[in-house]
Amino acid sequence: MNNILLTLLVVVQVLSALGVIILVLLQHGKGADMGAAFGSGASGSLFGATGSANFLSRTTAVLATAFFLTSMGLTYFSSQKSDASKPAVQPAAPTAPAAPQPAPAPSNLDKSGAIPK
């Protein structure tokens, strides 16, 4: 049951995120209204000069609310799953200290161990 609900939340999350992105890109900025006032051609759009503002902004608000709620639901399920399955901080595995290695002999010594002149 939890897997089905979690999958449903993820699907709604992705769809609402894509919807918000698309709707924000479709909306006009505040400067676009000035162009429509002087006959820029926006008045001949599908929703009219200002008809799309209310529809797009309300739809964006609904999708943003859905995104927010699914984010909170996914956070809740994530915290429930992590508390039951494993500790928050895993202890580090102990490591043995490295054994000291002897210093390499200098290569400029002769057979007797003296430095040649």
PyRosetta script that sets phi, psi and omega in degrees:
from pyrosetta import init, pose_from_sequence

init()
pose = pose_from_sequence("MNNILLTLLVVVQVLSALGVIILVLLQHGKGADMGAAFGSGASGSLFGATGSANFLSRTTAVLATAFFLTSMGLTYFSSQKSDASKPAVQPAAPTAPAAPQPAPAPSNLDKSGAIPK")
pose.set_psi(1, -42.7)
pose.set_omega(1, 179.8)
pose.set_phi(2, -64.4)
pose.set_psi(2, -36.4)
pose.set_omega(2, 179.8)
pose.set_phi(3, -65.8)
pose.set_psi(3, -38.0)
pose.set_omega(3, 179.6)
pose.set_phi(4, -67.6)
pose.set_psi(4, -43.6)
pose.set_omega(4, 179.5)
pose.set_phi(5, -66.1)
pose.set_psi(5, -40.0)
pose.set_omega(5, 178.6)
pose.set_phi(6, -64.8)
pose.set_psi(6, -42.3)
pose.set_omega(6, 177.3)
pose.set_phi(7, -63.8)
pose.set_psi(7, -41.5)
pose.set_omega(7, 177.8)
pose.set_phi(8, -62.9)
pose.set_psi(8, -41.7)
pose.set_omega(8, 178.1)
pose.set_phi(9, -63.5)
pose.set_psi(9, -40.5)
pose.set_omega(9, 179.5)
pose.set_phi(10, -65.9)
pose.set_psi(10, -41.1)
pose.set_omega(10, 179.3)
pose.set_phi(11, -63.8)
pose.set_psi(11, -45.6)
pose.set_omega(11, 179.0)
pose.set_phi(12, -64.7)
pose.set_psi(12, -38.1)
pose.set_omega(12, 178.6)
pose.set_phi(13, -60.3)
pose.set_psi(13, -48.8)
pose.set_omega(13, -178.0)
pose.set_phi(14, -66.3)
pose.set_psi(14, -43.5)
pose.set_omega(14, -179.2)
pose.set_phi(15, -65.8)
pose.set_psi(15, -40.4)
pose.set_omega(15, 179.1)
pose.set_phi(16, -69.2)
pose.set_psi(16, -35.5)
pose.set_omega(16, 177.3)
pose.set_phi(17, -64.5)
pose.set_psi(17, -44.9)
pose.set_omega(17, 178.0)
pose.set_phi(18, -64.3)
pose.set_psi(18, -39.6)
pose.set_omega(18, 178.3)
pose.set_phi(19, -63.3)
pose.set_psi(19, -42.0)
pose.set_omega(19, 178.9)
pose.set_phi(20, -64.5)
pose.set_psi(20, -43.2)
pose.set_omega(20, 179.6)
pose.set_phi(21, -60.3)
pose.set_psi(21, -47.0)
pose.set_omega(21, -177.7)
pose.set_phi(22, -65.7)
pose.set_psi(22, -43.5)
pose.set_omega(22, -178.1)
pose.set_phi(23, -68.2)
pose.set_psi(23, -35.8)
pose.set_omega(23, 177.8)
pose.set_phi(24, -66.9)
pose.set_psi(24, -38.1)
pose.set_omega(24, 179.0)
pose.set_phi(25, -70.3)
pose.set_psi(25, -27.6)
pose.set_omega(25, 179.0)
pose.set_phi(26, -76.5)
pose.set_psi(26, -26.4)
pose.set_omega(26, -174.5)
pose.set_phi(27, -75.1)
pose.set_psi(27, 149.1)
pose.set_omega(27, 178.3)
pose.set_phi(28, -86.5)
pose.set_psi(28, 150.5)
pose.set_omega(28, 174.1)
pose.set_phi(29, -76.9)
pose.set_psi(29, 174.8)
pose.set_omega(29, -179.3)
pose.set_phi(30, -66.7)
pose.set_psi(30, -26.6)
pose.set_omega(30, 178.7)
pose.set_phi(31, -74.1)
pose.set_psi(31, -17.1)
pose.set_omega(31, -179.3)
pose.set_phi(32, -71.9)
pose.set_psi(32, -24.8)
pose.set_omega(32, 179.0)
pose.set_phi(33, -67.0)
pose.set_psi(33, -32.9)
pose.set_omega(33, 179.3)
pose.set_phi(34, -65.1)
pose.set_psi(34, -39.5)
pose.set_omega(34, 178.2)
pose.set_phi(35, -66.8)
pose.set_psi(35, -36.6)
pose.set_omega(35, 178.9)
pose.set_phi(36, -68.4)
pose.set_psi(36, -30.8)
pose.set_omega(36, 179.8)
pose.set_phi(37, -66.6)
pose.set_psi(37, -30.1)
pose.set_omega(37, -180.0)
pose.set_phi(38, -97.5)
pose.set_psi(38, 17.4)
pose.set_omega(38, 174.6)
pose.set_phi(39, 80.8)
pose.set_psi(39, 43.0)
pose.set_omega(39, -178.2)
pose.set_phi(40, -77.8)
pose.set_psi(40, -7.6)
pose.set_omega(40, 178.8)
pose.set_phi(41, 105.0)
pose.set_psi(41, -5.1)
pose.set_omega(41, -179.8)
pose.set_phi(42, -71.9)
pose.set_psi(42, -19.5)
pose.set_omega(42, -179.0)
pose.set_phi(43, -70.5)
pose.set_psi(43, -17.1)
pose.set_omega(43, 178.6)
pose.set_phi(44, -95.2)
pose.set_psi(44, 21.5)
pose.set_omega(44, -178.8)
pose.set_phi(45, -78.7)
pose.set_psi(45, 179.6)
pose.set_omega(45, -176.0)
pose.set_phi(46, -62.4)
pose.set_psi(46, -40.9)
pose.set_omega(46, -176.5)
pose.set_phi(47, -97.8)
pose.set_psi(47, -0.4)
pose.set_omega(47, -175.6)
pose.set_phi(48, 93.4)
pose.set_psi(48, -173.1)
pose.set_omega(48, -174.8)
pose.set_phi(49, -66.8)
pose.set_psi(49, -44.6)
pose.set_omega(49, -178.8)
pose.set_phi(50, -123.8)
pose.set_psi(50, 5.6)
pose.set_omega(50, -176.7)
pose.set_phi(51, -68.5)
pose.set_psi(51, -29.0)
pose.set_omega(51, -177.5)
pose.set_phi(52, -78.9)
pose.set_psi(52, -20.3)
pose.set_omega(52, -175.8)
pose.set_phi(53, -62.4)
pose.set_psi(53, -47.2)
pose.set_omega(53, -178.9)
pose.set_phi(54, -68.5)
pose.set_psi(54, -43.5)
pose.set_omega(54, -178.9)
pose.set_phi(55, -63.1)
pose.set_psi(55, -49.9)
pose.set_omega(55, -176.8)
pose.set_phi(56, -68.2)
pose.set_psi(56, -39.8)
pose.set_omega(56, -179.1)
pose.set_phi(57, -69.7)
pose.set_psi(57, -37.1)
pose.set_omega(57, 178.0)
pose.set_phi(58, -70.1)
pose.set_psi(58, -41.0)
pose.set_omega(58, 177.6)
pose.set_phi(59, -64.6)
pose.set_psi(59, -39.0)
pose.set_omega(59, 177.0)
pose.set_phi(60, -63.0)
pose.set_psi(60, -41.4)
pose.set_omega(60, 179.4)
pose.set_phi(61, -64.4)
pose.set_psi(61, -39.6)
pose.set_omega(61, 179.2)
pose.set_phi(62, -66.4)
pose.set_psi(62, -44.0)
pose.set_omega(62, 179.7)
pose.set_phi(63, -68.4)
pose.set_psi(63, -35.7)
pose.set_omega(63, 177.0)
pose.set_phi(64, -66.1)
pose.set_psi(64, -37.7)
pose.set_omega(64, 176.4)
pose.set_phi(65, -65.4)
pose.set_psi(65, -41.9)
pose.set_omega(65, 177.0)
pose.set_phi(66, -62.5)
pose.set_psi(66, -41.3)
pose.set_omega(66, 178.4)
pose.set_phi(67, -62.5)
pose.set_psi(67, -43.2)
pose.set_omega(67, 179.6)
pose.set_phi(68, -62.9)
pose.set_psi(68, -45.4)
pose.set_omega(68, -178.4)
pose.set_phi(69, -67.6)
pose.set_psi(69, -40.2)
pose.set_omega(69, 177.7)
pose.set_phi(70, -68.5)
pose.set_psi(70, -32.7)
pose.set_omega(70, 175.5)
pose.set_phi(71, -63.0)
pose.set_psi(71, -42.6)
pose.set_omega(71, 178.4)
pose.set_phi(72, -66.7)
pose.set_psi(72, -38.8)
pose.set_omega(72, 177.9)
pose.set_phi(73, -65.3)
pose.set_psi(73, -42.1)
pose.set_omega(73, 177.9)
pose.set_phi(74, -66.3)
pose.set_psi(74, -35.8)
pose.set_omega(74, 176.4)
pose.set_phi(75, -64.6)
pose.set_psi(75, -41.7)
pose.set_omega(75, 178.9)
pose.set_phi(76, -62.1)
pose.set_psi(76, -48.2)
pose.set_omega(76, -179.4)
pose.set_phi(77, -66.5)
pose.set_psi(77, -34.0)
pose.set_omega(77, 178.3)
pose.set_phi(78, -66.0)
pose.set_psi(78, -40.7)
pose.set_omega(78, -179.9)
pose.set_phi(79, -70.9)
pose.set_psi(79, -33.5)
pose.set_omega(79, 178.3)
pose.set_phi(80, -68.3)
pose.set_psi(80, -41.5)
pose.set_omega(80, -178.1)
pose.set_phi(81, -69.0)
pose.set_psi(81, -41.1)
pose.set_omega(81, -176.3)
pose.set_phi(82, -73.4)
pose.set_psi(82, -30.1)
pose.set_omega(82, 179.5)
pose.set_phi(83, -68.6)
pose.set_psi(83, -37.3)
pose.set_omega(83, -174.7)
pose.set_phi(84, -83.4)
pose.set_psi(84, -28.7)
pose.set_omega(84, -170.5)
pose.set_phi(85, -91.4)
pose.set_psi(85, -35.7)
pose.set_omega(85, -175.5)
pose.set_phi(86, -154.5)
pose.set_psi(86, 158.2)
pose.set_omega(86, 176.3)
pose.set_phi(87, -69.9)
pose.set_psi(87, 158.1)
pose.set_omega(87, -176.8)
pose.set_phi(88, -65.9)
pose.set_psi(88, -39.0)
pose.set_omega(88, -179.8)
pose.set_phi(89, -120.9)
pose.set_psi(89, 122.8)
pose.set_omega(89, 179.4)
pose.set_phi(90, -83.8)
pose.set_psi(90, 135.4)
pose.set_omega(90, 177.4)
pose.set_phi(91, -70.0)
pose.set_psi(91, 144.9)
pose.set_omega(91, -179.9)
pose.set_phi(92, -76.2)
pose.set_psi(92, 144.0)
pose.set_omega(92, 178.4)
pose.set_phi(93, -71.9)
pose.set_psi(93, 133.2)
pose.set_omega(93, 179.4)
pose.set_phi(94, -68.2)
pose.set_psi(94, 141.7)
pose.set_omega(94, 178.6)
pose.set_phi(95, -119.9)
pose.set_psi(95, 144.1)
pose.set_omega(95, 178.7)
pose.set_phi(96, -78.5)
pose.set_psi(96, 140.4)
pose.set_omega(96, 177.9)
pose.set_phi(97, -66.9)
pose.set_psi(97, 148.1)
pose.set_omega(97, -179.4)
pose.set_phi(98, -70.8)
pose.set_psi(98, 138.8)
pose.set_omega(98, 179.0)
pose.set_phi(99, -71.0)
pose.set_psi(99, 138.2)
pose.set_omega(99, 179.2)
pose.set_phi(100, -66.8)
pose.set_psi(100, 138.2)
pose.set_omega(100, -179.8)
pose.set_phi(101, -105.1)
pose.set_psi(101, 145.3)
pose.set_omega(101, 179.3)
pose.set_phi(102, -67.5)
pose.set_psi(102, 148.5)
pose.set_omega(102, 179.4)
pose.set_phi(103, -68.3)
pose.set_psi(103, 141.2)
pose.set_omega(103, 179.1)
pose.set_phi(104, -69.3)
pose.set_psi(104, 145.9)
pose.set_omega(104, 179.4)
pose.set_phi(105, -73.1)
pose.set_psi(105, 140.9)
pose.set_omega(105, 177.7)
pose.set_phi(106, -63.5)
pose.set_psi(106, 144.2)
pose.set_omega(106, -176.7)
pose.set_phi(107, -84.2)
pose.set_psi(107, -6.4)
pose.set_omega(107, -176.7)
pose.set_phi(108, -96.3)
pose.set_psi(108, 15.3)
pose.set_omega(108, 177.3)
pose.set_phi(109, -88.2)
pose.set_psi(109, 147.8)
pose.set_omega(109, 173.9)
pose.set_phi(110, -87.5)
pose.set_psi(110, -173.2)
pose.set_omega(110, -174.1)
pose.set_phi(111, -65.7)
pose.set_psi(111, -27.4)
pose.set_omega(111, -179.4)
pose.set_phi(112, -81.9)
pose.set_psi(112, -9.0)
pose.set_omega(112, 179.6)
pose.set_phi(113, 94.4)
pose.set_psi(113, 2.8)
pose.set_omega(113, 179.7)
pose.set_phi(114, -96.0)
pose.set_psi(114, 152.2)
pose.set_omega(114, 178.1)
pose.set_phi(115, -78.6)
pose.set_psi(115, 124.0)
pose.set_omega(115, 179.2)
pose.set_phi(116, -69.2)
pose.set_psi(116, 152.4)
pose.set_omega(116, -179.6)
pose.set_phi(117, -94.8)
pose.dump_pdb("model.pdb")
